[in-house]
Amino acid sequence: MKVLLDEDIPIRLRQYFQTAEVETVEYRGWKGLKNGALLRAAQEHFDVLVTTDNNLPDQQPLQDFDIAVAVLRPSSKTLEDLVGLMSELERAIAEFQPGEVRRIYPSK
């Protein structure tokens, strides 16, 4: 699976992926693209967009895009809290279908 990290995700999170090929919006030169434009560009090269933008699924018709979206909902946006979501994120990535969205929360 090819994963794109949105600009709101720390670049250092890349090193914690075990099963996916990961790039960042910044590396691609897509920083600053609005959500619709980002999804259109990303669907040509990636299977999953990872973001913390909880509003994105409500603002875009994701079923119209050939990319899945993982919305991380950590307790805080620290790298430590984001890393805590990695096992659930990796499971979701393996199962994603295009146009699907999943919100990933910390384990209780």
N, C-alpha and C positions, 0 to 999 in steps of 0.2 A: 504494500500500500504506500501511496505517496501522500504525505501530509504537509500542509501549509500552516505555519503558525502566524496568526494575525499580529499586527503591530502592538497589541495590548498584552502580548505574552512575552515574558523575558526570553531573550535569545538563548540564554544558558539552559533552558528547559530541553533544548535539542538533544543534549548529551544523555538524557534519561530515557529516551525511546529505545526499545530493544528490538522491535519487529518492523519498524517502518522507516522509509526514506523520508527525511524531514528537511524542509527549507523554510525560510522566513519571508514575510512580506517585504521586509527591508532589503534582504539579499536579492530578491527578484526585481527591486526597483518599483514596487507597487505601493510603497508607503504613502498614505494620504488619499488613496482611492476610496471613494464612497462604497458602501456595502454592495450595491447592485453591480457596479463596475468591477469590484474585486471578485465577486462570485463569477461573473462572466469570464474574466481573465483566468481565474483559478481553475474553473471546471475543464479547461483545455489541457491542464498539466497535472492536476491533483485529484485524489479521491476524497480527501477530507480536509476541511478547514477547521482549525482549532482556535477558539476565541473565548474571551470572557464577556463579550457583548451580549448580555441577556436579551436585549431588544431586537437583535438581528432577525431571529426567526419570526417575530411579529411584524417586521417592517418589509420583509422580502418574501415572495412566493417561492419558498425553497423547493417545492415539488416541480417547479419549472427549470431547475438547474440540475446539471449532471454532476453534482458534488454533494457530499454529506457534510453536516456541520455538527461539531462537538462544542457545546457551550460549557466551559468549566466554571463551577460555582464554588470556589474555595472559601474558607473562612476569612482569609485575607489574600492579597495578591503577592505575598512573599513567595520566593522560590520554594521554600520549605513546604508551604501549604499546597502549592501547585504540584510539587513532586509527590505529595501524599495522594493525589488523584490519579497518578500514572497507571496503577494496575487496572483500575476501572476504565480509564481512557484506552489503554491497549486492548482490553477485552471488547470495548465498543468499536474500536477501529476495525477489528477483525470481522465484525458482524455488519457493519454499515452498508446500507444500500443508497444509491444516489437519491438526493432529495430528502433524505431522512435527517432529522435533528434529534440530538439527545443532550439533555442537561446532566452534567456529572457533578454530583455533590460528594462531600466528605462522608466516609463511613461513620455510622453512629456508634 
